[in-house]
Amino acid sequence: MALKIDNLSRPTVLVVEDEFIIALDLSETVRDLGYTLEGPYADTENAFVAIDRVMPDCAILDIRTADGEVYPLADTLTEAGVPIIFHSGHVQPEHIATRYPHAVACTKPCPPDRLVKVLEEAMHRKVQH
């Protein structure tokens, strides 16, 4: 079940990923689903600048970025009520479930159809709140 998106209120998805090919693939997936893309950013410093301008509706975050771990950014997004999808080869589901109980962890390589499903579910949860 796809989320219906009108052109005036397209949800924004923040992508933080430091591996170029993966960042490109995630960006295309976000755009193909009709969402507005924020990023991709290879580091949390630039992602923090972006969320200071506009808070996204959802975020796809790699855990290890060019400038360290993404957890400070994830904490800020969580406090703002932004659904998070951790997309990483370094994800520990038990750690994520404890620290971010409403986040979803997808281990790289994540099949594209799973990522699409997780992203659409996160957007539906955001819309319902």
C-alpha positions, -999 to +999 in steps of 0.1 A: +000+000+000+018+031-012+014+064+005-004+089-017+016+121-021+005+153-036+030+178-051+023+205-025+031+184+006+057+158-004+073+144+027+111+150+030+135+121+037+170+129+050+197+106+038+231+103+056+254+079+039+291+082+033+295+055+006+289+072-027+272+043-046+249+035-017+241+072-012+232+074-049+210+043-047+192+055-016+186+089-031+171+074-063+149+051-042+136+082-022+129+101-054+113+072-071+088+069-043+079+106-048+095+120-016+116+151-014+152+142-009+174+160+017+210+150+011+226+127+008+251+139+033+284+120+040+287+134+075+266+145+104+279+181+104+262+189+072+231+169+082+228+190+113+229+222+092+202+207+070+178+199+099+184+233+114+168+247+082+140+221+078+132+191+099+127+160+077+097+137+079+119+106+080+156+098+080+177+070+066+210+070+085+242+050+082+257+045+116+293+053+107+297+085+087+327+105+074+329+124+107+321+097+132+290+079+145+255+092+136+240+088+171+241+126+181+220+133+150+197+103+156+191+116+192+181+151+178+158+135+152+143+112+178+136+142+201+118+159+172+097+129+165+113+120+132+111+083+123+146+068+117+157+039+096+193+028+104+208+015+072+242+001+080+266-028+079+275-019+115+240-020+130+234-040+161+196-046+163+195-051+201+214-019+207+192+001+183+160-014+199+172-004+233+183+031+224+158+039+197+127+017+203+107+033+174+136+031+149+140+003+123+174-013+117+182-026+082+215-044+077+235-037+046+231-050+020+194-045+024+171-057-004+155-027-021+120-040-016+126-042+022+139-007+023+109+006+003+085-012+027+103+001+058+103+037+044+067+036+035+057+022+069+078+049+087+059+076+066+026+061+075+035+061+112+046+098+109+013+107+092-008+090+119+009+110+147 
